[in-house]
Amino acid sequence: MLKIADLVTLDDKAEFRSDVQLDAYDRPAQNLPLLRSYLFSSAIPTRALAVTRDIAAVGLLKEFVNIYLNERSINRLALVANYGHGKSHLALALANYFGRAADSAELQELYPKIEAAVNDKAMAATYREFKQNYGEFMLIRLRGDRPQSLHAQFLAGLKRGLAEHDLTRGAKLPFWHEEAARILAGLTPAEIEKANAHLAKVGSELPLLRLDVAAHKDVFDRVVDTIQAATGIRPALSEVSLAEVLDWVAREFVGPGKLGGILILFDVFSLYIERYGHRTAPAELQDLLNGVDNLRGKAAFLALAQADPDTTADNLYTLNATSRTSLK
């Protein structure tokens, strides 16, 4: 006679957590315990919206594996669930699965959980084989509750992602920030005085501007105007698009013997739409998502939202009809 224990495996480390943040990926003391407490669900919710597709947590993992295996797969997705339903915990598990090495302690925690969820040893083995073949992925983590433009936050996230892998650690972004930093560092004492006089008009000073440039913040116009005020020459800096940045990362660091791909996780996406929908969101999002779409099989984007992004856009009453349509 079979016993329940013969049919069911109990994960006694699993624990429902509603306080998880994707930032825990950067904190080892929190990250590993949160992975131990995560449980990949295989159940699919019974309720469905006409414009969405319900999917289990382990099903979403399979979806992203397929994105990198099939260049024809749609690679820009939004995961919608109410607050406290485990979106960020799932995002943390995905970040560790793709971002860490195949033999890392984090993956050793996740492999048994994936196997238990799929309940198929042959299928579970494919997730191990995928990691062994593709290795580490470039992770770019974004948050909608950060008071930064998407452009500035993305470049900062990329700089952090580059520092996380032996292959990319120390790589310099070949964009306008590096050239601007070089010019600002080479100003003469007389030019520094002129630069500070110019920046004083906006309540800033040269050391602060240099820090903003080093952090890859979105201060392009201020840098150009300051250099012109200091030197009398308008510098030929070129502001790079996010699509161009992604293309550079893919060309330089993705492929056989390199990183397996690029994964962009955008947590608290609804709040980003609410904050920036009437300003820079349409242009910046289009730039980023076009760049992702151009890299099918190499890059993927996942937004985690509490409400359908279209519904969030519809509720932005400060937008006129044309702006709302552009955002959606």
KEKE-3310 file (N, C-alpha, C; in steps of 0.2 Angstrom, whole numbers, plus 5000, padded with zeros to 4 digits):
npx = (5004:5003:5010:5006:5018:5025:5020:5021:5032:5038:5043:5051:5057:5051:5042:5030:5032:5029:5037:5048:5061:5068:5081:5087:5095:5108:5112:5120:5117:5104:5099:5102:5095:5082:5080:5080:5068:5059:5046:5043:5029:5017:5004:4991:4982:4964:4957:4955:4960:4954:4964:4975:4987:4986:4999:5010:5022:5034:5031:5033:5047:5051:5046:5055:5067:5064:5064:5077:5081:5075:5074:5063:5054:5043:5050:5047:5039:5026:5022:5009:5001:4993:4998:5009:5008:5019:5027:5040:5048:5048:5054:5066:5071:5071:5081:5092:5093:5096:5107:5117:5131:5132:5135:5134:5130:5118:5111:5111:5102:5090:5089:5083:5070:5065:5064:5055:5044:5041:5040:5045:5059:5066:5063:5066:5080:5083:5084:5095:5104:5103:5108:5121:5126:5123:5128:5132:5121:5119:5113:5101:5094:5080:5069:5053:5051:5061:5068:5073:5077:5073:5083:5095:5094:5095:5108:5115:5112:5117:5130:5132:5129:5139:5149:5148:5152:5166:5170:5166:5169:5176:5175:5173:5160:5158:5153:5146:5148:5161:5170:5165:5169:5183:5185:5180:5189:5201:5200:5207:5213:5207:5197:5189:5185:5176:5167:5161:5155:5145:5138:5133:5122:5112:5112:5122:5139:5155:5162:5151:5144:5154:5153:5140:5142:5151:5142:5134:5123:5108:5113:5116:5114:5117:5131:5136:5133:5140:5154:5155:5153:5164:5175:5173:5170:5159:5157:5158:5149:5140:5124:5119:5107:5096:5094:5105:5115:5111:5113:5127:5131:5127:5135:5148:5148:5140:5137:5145:5156:5155:5144:5128:5116:5106:5096:5083:5075:5061:5056:5041:5034:5022:5021:5032:5026:5015:5022:5031:5024:5018:5028:5043:5042:5035:5044:5057:5054:5050:5062:5070:5063:5062:5076:5077:5069:5075:5085:5081:5082:5094:5092:5080:5065:5057:5043:5037:5022:5008:4996:4988:4998:4992:4980:4984:4989:4978:4972:4979:4974:4979:4985:4983:4972:4980:4993:4991:4988:5001:5009:5003)
npy = (4994:5011:5025:5042:5049:5042:5048:5061:5075:5084:5101:5107:5118:5128:5144:5156:5172:5189:5200:5201:5208:5212:5217:5210:5201:5206:5205:5193:5188:5188:5183:5169:5163:5167:5160:5147:5147:5148:5142:5134:5135:5124:5125:5133:5148:5149:5160:5171:5184:5192:5197:5192:5179:5165:5158:5146:5148:5139:5137:5150:5151:5141:5147:5158:5151:5145:5156:5160:5149:5149:5159:5165:5167:5178:5190:5200:5202:5204:5202:5200:5203:5204:5214:5206:5193:5186:5190:5197:5188:5177:5183:5185:5172:5169:5178:5173:5160:5163:5172:5167:5156:5139:5129:5135:5139:5144:5139:5126:5126:5129:5119:5106:5111:5115:5103:5096:5104:5102:5089:5078:5070:5069:5081:5090:5089:5095:5109:5109:5106:5116:5127:5123:5123:5136:5145:5159:5174:5191:5202:5214:5225:5234:5246:5252:5262:5270:5286:5290:5293:5282:5280:5284:5275:5263:5263:5263:5251:5242:5245:5240:5226:5222:5222:5210:5198:5188:5189:5201:5210:5226:5231:5245:5257:5262:5275:5292:5296:5292:5300:5313:5313:5313:5325:5334:5331:5336:5350:5367:5377:5390:5387:5378:5387:5395:5385:5382:5394:5394:5382:5386:5393:5384:5379:5370:5362:5359:5347:5340:5338:5330:5318:5314:5311:5300:5291:5288:5296:5304:5317:5324:5336:5346:5343:5346:5359:5365:5362:5369:5382:5383:5381:5387:5380:5369:5353:5338:5327:5312:5307:5291:5279:5267:5256:5255:5253:5240:5233:5234:5227:5214:5211:5212:5203:5192:5175:5160:5153:5165:5176:5169:5176:5191:5197:5207:5213:5221:5228:5233:5239:5245:5257:5264:5267:5276:5286:5291:5291:5302:5309:5305:5291:5285:5287:5282:5269:5264:5264:5256:5243:5241:5239:5227:5218:5218:5209:5195:5179:5182:5192:5196:5203:5207:5213:5217:5219:5226:5229:5227:5234:5242:5246:5253:5264:5269:5274:5286:5301:5313:5312:5316:5310:5306:5305:5295:5284:5283:5280:5267)
npz = (5000:4996:5003:5009:5009:4999:4988:4989:4991:5003:5005:5017:5020:5013:5012:5013:5008:5009:5009:5001:4991:4975:4976:4986:4979:4979:4991:5000:5013:5014:5002:4999:5010:5006:4994:4998:5005:4995:4984:4969:4961:4953:4950:4941:4941:4943:4938:4925:4914:4899:4891:4895:4899:4910:4920:4928:4941:4938:4925:4920:4921:4912:4901:4899:4897:4885:4877:4876:4869:4857:4844:4838:4848:4858:4867:4877:4891:4903:4920:4930:4945:4961:4975:4986:4981:4978:4967:4967:4974:4965:4955:4960:4961:4948:4944:4951:4945:4932:4933:4941:4942:4935:4944:4956:4974:4975:4964:4967:4977:4970:4959:4965:4969:4957:4950:4959:4956:4942:4942:4934:4930:4918:4912:4921:4921:4910:4913:4921:4911:4902:4910:4911:4898:4894:4904:4914:4915:4909:4921:4922:4933:4937:4945:4948:4958:4960:4960:4946:4929:4916:4907:4915:4926:4919:4914:4925:4931:4922:4923:4936:4933:4925:4933:4940:4934:4930:4917:4912:4922:4926:4913:4903:4899:4883:4880:4881:4894:4898:4890:4893:4907:4906:4899:4909:4919:4915:4915:4916:4930:4928:4919:4927:4937:4929:4925:4938:4941:4931:4934:4947:4945:4944:4956:4958:4958:4951:4957:4961:4948:4942:4950:4946:4933:4934:4940:4929:4927:4921:4914:4903:4895:4904:4906:4893:4892:4902:4900:4888:4893:4901:4893:4881:4870:4862:4866:4856:4861:4861:4864:4869:4864:4873:4866:4858:4868:4873:4861:4860:4872:4869:4858:4862:4874:4874:4869:4862:4874:4881:4890:4893:4889:4890:4903:4908:4922:4928:4942:4951:4941:4938:4946:4940:4928:4933:4938:4928:4916:4911:4906:4902:4899:4888:4876:4881:4886:4873:4866:4874:4874:4860:4858:4865:4858:4846:4849:4849:4856:4862:4872:4885:4893:4907:4915:4931:4938:4948:4942:4926:4913:4903:4909:4920:4912:4907:4918:4920:4921:4919:4906:4889:4875:4864:4870:4879:4871:4864:4875:4879)
capx = (5000:5007:5009:5006:5025:5028:5018:5022:5038:5037:5048:5050:5061:5047:5039:5027:5035:5026:5041:5054:5063:5073:5087:5090:5100:5114:5114:5121:5114:5097:5097:5102:5089:5075:5080:5078:5061:5055:5043:5041:5022:5015:4997:4989:4976:4958:4954:4959:4958:4954:4970:4981:4988:4988:5005:5013:5029:5039:5030:5037:5054:5051:5045:5061:5072:5063:5065:5084:5082:5071:5075:5057:5049:5042:5055:5046:5033:5024:5019:5004:4998:4992:5004:5009:5007:5025:5030:5047:5051:5049:5059:5073:5072:5073:5088:5098:5094:5100:5113:5123:5135:5128:5137:5134:5126:5111:5108:5110:5095:5085:5088:5078:5064:5062:5063:5049:5038:5039:5038:5047:5066:5069:5062:5070:5087:5085:5085:5102:5108:5103:5113:5128:5127:5123:5131:5129:5118:5120:5106:5100:5088:5077:5064:5049:5050:5067:5067:5078:5074:5074:5090:5100:5094:5097:5115:5118:5110:5121:5137:5132:5129:5146:5154:5146:5155:5173:5171:5164:5172:5181:5173:5171:5155:5161:5148:5147:5150:5168:5173:5164:5173:5190:5186:5179:5195:5206:5199:5212:5210:5203:5191:5185:5181:5170:5162:5158:5151:5139:5134:5130:5115:5107:5113:5127:5146:5159:5163:5144:5143:5158:5150:5134:5144:5154:5137:5131:5116:5106:5115:5120:5113:5121:5138:5138:5133:5145:5160:5155:5154:5171:5181:5171:5169:5154:5160:5155:5147:5134:5120:5118:5101:5096:5094:5112:5118:5110:5117:5134:5132:5126:5140:5154:5149:5135:5139:5148:5162:5154:5138:5122:5111:5104:5089:5081:5070:5059:5051:5037:5033:5016:5023:5035:5021:5012:5027:5034:5019:5016:5035:5048:5041:5034:5050:5062:5052:5050:5069:5073:5060:5064:5082:5076:5066:5081:5090:5078:5087:5099:5089:5073:5063:5051:5040:5033:5017:5002:4990:4990:5001:4987:4975:4988:4990:4971:4970:4983:4970:4983:4987:4977:4971:4986:4999:4989:4989:5008:5011:5001)
capy = (5000:5017:5030:5049:5051:5039:5052:5069:5077:5090:5105:5110:5125:5133:5148:5161:5178:5194:5206:5200:5213:5210:5220:5205:5198:5209:5204:5186:5186:5188:5180:5162:5160:5168:5155:5141:5147:5149:5136:5135:5132:5121:5126:5139:5151:5148:5166:5173:5190:5190:5200:5189:5171:5163:5154:5145:5150:5135:5138:5156:5149:5137:5152:5161:5146:5144:5163:5160:5144:5150:5166:5168:5168:5184:5191:5205:5200:5207:5197:5205:5200:5209:5215:5200:5186:5182:5192:5198:5181:5173:5187:5184:5165:5169:5181:5168:5155:5165:5176:5163:5150:5133:5125:5139:5137:5147:5135:5120:5127:5129:5113:5102:5114:5115:5096:5095:5107:5099:5082:5075:5070:5071:5088:5094:5088:5100:5115:5109:5106:5123:5131:5120:5125:5144:5148:5165:5179:5197:5204:5222:5225:5240:5247:5258:5266:5274:5293:5291:5292:5275:5280:5284:5269:5257:5263:5262:5244:5239:5245:5235:5220:5221:5220:5204:5193:5188:5190:5208:5215:5231:5234:5252:5258:5266:5280:5299:5298:5292:5306:5319:5313:5314:5332:5338:5330:5340:5357:5371:5381:5395:5384:5376:5393:5397:5379:5382:5400:5392:5377:5389:5396:5379:5376:5364:5364:5354:5340:5336:5336:5324:5312:5312:5308:5294:5287:5288:5299:5307:5324:5325:5343:5350:5342:5349:5367:5367:5362:5375:5388:5383:5381:5391:5375:5364:5346:5333:5321:5309:5303:5285:5276:5261:5250:5254:5250:5233:5230:5234:5222:5208:5210:5211:5199:5186:5171:5154:5155:5171:5175:5166:5181:5197:5197:5213:5212:5228:5227:5239:5242:5250:5263:5268:5270:5281:5292:5294:5290:5309:5313:5302:5284:5282:5287:5278:5262:5261:5263:5250:5237:5240:5235:5220:5215:5217:5204:5189:5173:5184:5196:5196:5208:5205:5218:5214:5224:5225:5229:5227:5241:5246:5248:5259:5270:5272:5278:5292:5306:5319:5312:5317:5304:5305:5303:5289:5280:5282:5276:5260)
capz = (5000:4995:5009:5006:5008:4993:4982:4990:4994:5007:5006:5024:5020:5009:5017:5010:5011:5006:5010:4997:4986:4971:4979:4990:4975:4980:4999:5001:5019:5013:4995:5000:5014:5002:4989:5002:5007:4989:4981:4962:4960:4946:4949:4937:4944:4939:4935:4919:4910:4892:4888:4898:4899:4916:4920:4935:4942:4935:4918:4918:4920:4906:4895:4898:4894:4878:4874:4874:4864:4851:4842:4836:4854:4860:4872:4881:4895:4909:4925:4933:4951:4966:4980:4991:4978:4977:4961:4968:4976:4959:4951:4964:4959:4941:4944:4953:4940:4926:4934:4944:4938:4935:4950:4962:4979:4973:4959:4971:4981:4965:4955:4968:4969:4950:4949:4962:4953:4936:4943:4928:4930:4912:4910:4926:4919:4904:4916:4923:4905:4900:4913:4910:4891:4893:4910:4918:4911:4912:4924:4923:4938:4937:4950:4947:4964:4960:4957:4941:4923:4914:4904:4920:4930:4915:4913:4932:4932:4917:4926:4941:4930:4922:4939:4943:4931:4929:4910:4911:4927:4924:4907:4902:4894:4878:4879:4882:4901:4899:4887:4897:4913:4904:4898:4915:4924:4912:4915:4919:4936:4926:4917:4933:4940:4924:4926:4944:4940:4927:4938:4953:4942:4945:4963:4958:4957:4947:4960:4960:4941:4941:4953:4942:4927:4936:4941:4923:4928:4914:4914:4896:4893:4909:4905:4887:4893:4907:4896:4883:4897:4904:4888:4875:4864:4863:4865:4852:4864:4858:4869:4867:4865:4876:4861:4856:4873:4873:4855:4862:4877:4866:4853:4866:4879:4873:4864:4865:4878:4885:4894:4889:4887:4894:4906:4911:4927:4930:4947:4953:4935:4938:4949:4935:4923:4936:4939:4922:4910:4907:4905:4898:4899:4881:4872:4884:4885:4867:4865:4878:4872:4853:4858:4867:4852:4841:4851:4851:4857:4866:4877:4887:4897:4911:4920:4937:4939:4952:4938:4919:4911:4899:4914:4923:4908:4906:4924:4921:4919:4916:4899:4884:4872:4860:4874:4882:4866:4864:4881:4879)
cpx = (5004:5005:5009:5014:5028:5026:5019:5028:5037:5043:5048:5054:5056:5043:5036:5030:5032:5031:5047:5055:5068:5080:5091:5096:5107:5117:5114:5117:5107:5095:5097:5096:5082:5074:5077:5071:5056:5052:5041:5034:5021:5008:4996:4983:4970:4955:4958:4956:4958:4960:4976:4981:4990:4994:5007:5020:5034:5037:5033:5044:5055:5050:5051:5067:5071:5064:5072:5086:5079:5071:5068:5052:5049:5046:5053:5039:5032:5020:5015:5001:4998:4998:5003:5008:5013:5029:5038:5051:5052:5054:5066:5075:5075:5080:5093:5099:5098:5107:5119:5126:5131:5129:5137:5130:5119:5107:5107:5104:5090:5083:5082:5071:5061:5060:5056:5043:5036:5037:5040:5055:5069:5069:5066:5078:5088:5086:5093:5106:5108:5108:5120:5130:5128:5127:5128:5126:5119:5113:5106:5093:5086:5071:5060:5048:5057:5066:5072:5074:5076:5081:5095:5100:5096:5105:5118:5117:5115:5128:5138:5132:5135:5150:5153:5149:5162:5174:5170:5167:5177:5180:5171:5165:5158:5156:5150:5150:5158:5172:5171:5168:5180:5190:5185:5186:5201:5205:5205:5209:5205:5196:5186:5181:5175:5165:5158:5153:5144:5135:5130:5123:5110:5108:5117:5134:5149:5160:5156:5143:5148:5156:5144:5136:5147:5148:5132:5123:5115:5107:5118:5120:5117:5128:5140:5138:5138:5152:5160:5156:5161:5176:5179:5170:5164:5156:5155:5153:5141:5130:5118:5111:5101:5097:5101:5116:5117:5113:5124:5136:5132:5132:5147:5154:5144:5137:5143:5155:5161:5148:5132:5117:5111:5097:5088:5075:5068:5054:5047:5035:5027:5017:5027:5031:5017:5016:5029:5030:5018:5022:5039:5047:5040:5041:5056:5060:5052:5058:5072:5070:5061:5071:5082:5073:5071:5085:5086:5083:5093:5097:5082:5071:5057:5049:5036:5028:5011:4996:4992:4992:4996:4982:4978:4988:4983:4969:4974:4978:4973:4985:4981:4977:4977:4992:4997:4990:4996:5011:5009:5004)
cpy = (5006:5022:5037:5051:5048:5044:5059:5070:5084:5094:5109:5116:5130:5137:5154:5168:5184:5201:5206:5206:5210:5212:5215:5201:5200:5208:5197:5184:5185:5183:5173:5159:5161:5162:5148:5141:5148:5142:5137:5131:5129:5122:5133:5142:5150:5154:5168:5179:5188:5192:5197:5182:5169:5158:5152:5147:5146:5136:5145:5155:5145:5142:5156:5157:5146:5151:5163:5154:5145:5158:5169:5169:5176:5185:5197:5204:5204:5202:5202:5200:5205:5209:5209:5193:5183:5184:5193:5192:5177:5177:5186:5177:5165:5173:5177:5163:5157:5168:5172:5158:5143:5128:5129:5137:5139:5142:5128:5120:5126:5123:5108:5105:5114:5108:5094:5098:5104:5092:5077:5075:5072:5078:5092:5094:5093:5107:5115:5109:5113:5128:5129:5123:5133:5148:5154:5170:5186:5200:5211:5222:5232:5240:5253:5263:5270:5281:5295:5290:5285:5274:5279:5278:5263:5257:5261:5254:5240:5239:5240:5228:5218:5219:5214:5198:5193:5191:5198:5213:5219:5234:5241:5253:5263:5272:5287:5300:5297:5298:5312:5319:5315:5322:5336:5337:5334:5348:5361:5374:5386:5393:5381:5382:5395:5391:5380:5388:5398:5387:5381:5392:5390:5375:5370:5367:5358:5347:5336:5333:5330:5318:5310:5309:5301:5289:5286:5290:5303:5315:5327:5333:5347:5349:5346:5357:5369:5367:5368:5381:5389:5384:5385:5387:5370:5358:5342:5327:5319:5305:5297:5282:5269:5255:5249:5251:5243:5230:5229:5228:5215:5206:5208:5205:5193:5182:5165:5156:5162:5170:5172:5170:5187:5196:5204:5212:5219:5227:5233:5243:5247:5257:5267:5271:5276:5287:5295:5294:5297:5313:5309:5294:5282:5282:5282:5271:5259:5260:5257:5243:5236:5236:5228:5215:5213:5211:5197:5183:5175:5188:5195:5201:5206:5211:5215:5220:5222:5225:5229:5234:5245:5249:5254:5265:5273:5276:5284:5298:5312:5318:5313:5311:5302:5302:5296:5283:5278:5278:5269:5257)
cpz = (5000:5001:5005:5005:5002:4987:4983:4993:4997:5007:5012:5025:5017:5014:5012:5013:5006:5006:5006:4992:4982:4973:4983:4986:4977:4987:5000:5008:5019:5007:4996:5004:5010:4997:4992:5004:5001:4986:4974:4962:4953:4945:4945:4940:4940:4936:4930:4916:4903:4888:4890:4898:4906:4916:4927:4935:4938:4927:4916:4917:4914:4900:4894:4895:4887:4874:4871:4869:4857:4849:4839:4842:4855:4867:4877:4885:4901:4914:4929:4939:4956:4971:4985:4988:4976:4970:4962:4970:4970:4955:4954:4962:4952:4940:4946:4948:4934:4927:4937:4940:4940:4942:4956:4968:4978:4969:4962:4975:4976:4961:4958:4968:4962:4948:4952:4959:4946:4936:4937:4928:4924:4910:4915:4924:4913:4907:4919:4917:4902:4903:4912:4903:4891:4899:4913:4913:4914:4914:4924:4927:4938:4942:4948:4952:4965:4957:4952:4934:4921:4911:4909:4924:4926:4915:4920:4933:4928:4920:4932:4939:4928:4927:4942:4940:4929:4921:4909:4916:4925:4917:4907:4897:4889:4876:4881:4889:4901:4896:4891:4904:4911:4903:4905:4920:4921:4912:4919:4925:4933:4923:4922:4936:4936:4925:4932:4944:4936:4931:4944:4951:4944:4952:4963:4958:4953:4950:4960:4953:4940:4944:4949:4936:4928:4937:4935:4924:4921:4915:4908:4895:4897:4908:4899:4888:4898:4904:4891:4887:4900:4898:4882:4869:4866:4861:4860:4855:4861:4863:4866:4868:4869:4871:4858:4861:4873:4867:4857:4867:4873:4861:4857:4871:4879:4868:4867:4868:4882:4889:4890:4886:4891:4897:4910:4916:4929:4935:4948:4947:4935:4941:4944:4930:4926:4937:4933:4916:4907:4905:4900:4896:4892:4877:4875:4884:4878:4864:4868:4875:4864:4853:4860:4861:4847:4842:4853:4851:4861:4872:4879:4892:4901:4916:4925:4939:4944:4948:4930:4917:4907:4904:4918:4919:4907:4912:4925:4917:4917:4909:4895:4880:4868:4864:4877:4877:4864:4869:4881:4873)
residu = (MET:LEU:LYS:ILE:ALA:ASP:LEU:VAL:THR:LEU:ASP:ASP:LYS:ALA:GLU:PHE:ARG:SER:ASP:VAL:GLN:LEU:ASP:ALA:TYR:ASP:ARG:PRO:ALA:GLN:ASN:LEU:PRO:LEU:LEU:ARG:SER:TYR:LEU:PHE:SER:SER:ALA:ILE:PRO:THR:ARG:ALA:LEU:ALA:VAL:THR:ARG:ASP:ILE:ALA:ALA:VAL:GLY:LEU:LEU:LYS:GLU:PHE:VAL:ASN:ILE:TYR:LEU:ASN:GLU:ARG:SER:ILE:ASN:ARG:LEU:ALA:LEU:VAL:ALA:ASN:TYR:GLY:HIS:GLY:LYS:SER:HIS:LEU:ALA:LEU:ALA:LEU:ALA:ASN:TYR:PHE:GLY:ARG:ALA:ALA:ASP:SER:ALA:GLU:LEU:GLN:GLU:LEU:TYR:PRO:LYS:ILE:GLU:ALA:ALA:VAL:ASN:ASP:LYS:ALA:MET:ALA:ALA:THR:TYR:ARG:GLU:PHE:LYS:GLN:ASN:TYR:GLY:GLU:PHE:MET:LEU:ILE:ARG:LEU:ARG:GLY:ASP:ARG:PRO:GLN:SER:LEU:HIS:ALA:GLN:PHE:LEU:ALA:GLY:LEU:LYS:ARG:GLY:LEU:ALA:GLU:HIS:ASP:LEU:THR:ARG:GLY:ALA:LYS:LEU:PRO:PHE:TRP:HIS:GLU:GLU:ALA:ALA:ARG:ILE:LEU:ALA:GLY:LEU:THR:PRO:ALA:GLU:ILE:GLU:LYS:ALA:ASN:ALA:HIS:LEU:ALA:LYS:VAL:GLY:SER:GLU:LEU:PRO:LEU:LEU:ARG:LEU:ASP:VAL:ALA:ALA:HIS:LYS:ASP:VAL:PHE:ASP:ARG:VAL:VAL:ASP:THR:ILE:GLN:ALA:ALA:THR:GLY:ILE:ARG:PRO:ALA:LEU:SER:GLU:VAL:SER:LEU:ALA:GLU:VAL:LEU:ASP:TRP:VAL:ALA:ARG:GLU:PHE:VAL:GLY:PRO:GLY:LYS:LEU:GLY:GLY:ILE:LEU:ILE:LEU:PHE:ASP:VAL:PHE:SER:LEU:TYR:ILE:GLU:ARG:TYR:GLY:HIS:ARG:THR:ALA:PRO:ALA:GLU:LEU:GLN:ASP:LEU:LEU:ASN:GLY:VAL:ASP:ASN:LEU:ARG:GLY:LYS:ALA:ALA:PHE:LEU:ALA:LEU:ALA:GLN:ALA:ASP:PRO:ASP:THR:THR:ALA:ASP:ASN:LEU:TYR:THR:LEU:ASN:ALA:THR:SER:ARG:THR:SER:LEU:LYS)
# end
